[in-house]
Amino acid sequence: METAVSPNAVLWLAFAVAFVFGAIAQKTHFCTMGAVADIVNMDDWSRMRMWLLAIGVAILGAATLHGAGLIDLGKSIYRTPNFTWLSYLVGGACFGIGMVLASGCGGKTLIRIGGGNLKSLVVFMVLGLVAYMTMRGIFGVFRVNVLEKAVINFPGGQDIPALLVALGLEAKTAFLLAVIAIGGGLTAFSLLKRDFWTFDNLLAGFGVGLTVVAAWYVSGHLGYIAEHPDTLEEAFIATNSGRMEALSFVAPQAYTLELLMLWSDSSRTVSFGIATALGVIAGSFVWSIVTRSFRWEGFAGIEDTANHLLGAALMGFGGVVAMGCTVGQGISGFSTLALGSIVTFLAIVAGAAATLKFQYWRLMREA
């Protein structure tokens, strides 16, 4: 197979990119659930600015790779003609609710495992199981027959540049306008507040954003085959979707469980997503050990256990239905400027904010 590097190299590079992501997130306390919680509880936008800066950097970086012809964002899973609006809304809201109950999103779950959190190990197993059930099991029937029936078709694609072209703009102009307005706008908004300019905040925003860009490059350029010898069609090395992938942490947890359960089946191999999931855990673990911050942590009681189990199930279901999580849709998908990713991002934030407000109301009522 003619690729820029070997298939094993693609997987190791994916692992390395995710390792850096895990280490950065562990050091800087990058947490998308925490970002929403800080706004709801303290009106503090610092961690939200981290997230928005990561999105802005990812947009600018992915656009640069696309413009240079190194990758084609149209070959990702996000820029499809089918805008399944109900899936994005329901899946995003479920994921937002779930990440509050489970003390963090799919990515944070992997990071916390690396730091010694046993609760997150349970979340990982339940999230992966329910995600698999939503992809190919009982919940998959409901996903396909109900949620995905609500669809709007955009023949030119659902990404913002394509929608601008449909309105009459020239393709290059539309692309540059969307990238500068959204990517540049989010970056500028994050950096406008000087109090935000701390080492950890900037490292989180730029570092996480650039790891997503690096993942696009590894999968979409180094792992790209113009003509696979078996199918004579283009292909992307080791991706579960068969298309270009970046960082996303719901389906990969399901595929990791599948690989572990069916290890003796030679047809099951490490994929790009599995490599990134393991890389995040490893990066977080190494940073925790080096800084002596590794701590074992378990459930506080029955309610804590129930919340994490329900939250994990909601994230597994919602992440598959919405085609991604706070990183998968909220950064990787957003970097392609897909409308579905933006809608999912907003639905996740709305679901998380509503759950946090409900918890606060319940706490005040009990007090």
Secondary structure by P-SEA (a helix, b strand, c coil): ccccccaaaaaaaaaaaaaaaaaaaaaacccaaaaaaaaaccccaaaaaaaaaaaaaaaaaaaaaaaacccccccccccccccaaaaaaaaaaaaaaaaaaacccaaaaaaaaaaccaaaaaaaaaaaaaaaaaaccaaaaaaaaccccccccccccccaaaaaaaacccaaaaaaaaaaaaaaaaaaaaacccccccaaaaaaaaaaaaaaaaaaaaaacccccccccccccccccccccccccccccaaaaaaaaaaaaacccccccccaaaaaaaaaaaaaaaaaaaaccbbbbbbccaaaaaaaaaaaaaaaaaaaaaccccccccccccccccaaaaaaaaaaaaaaaaaaaaaaaaaaaac
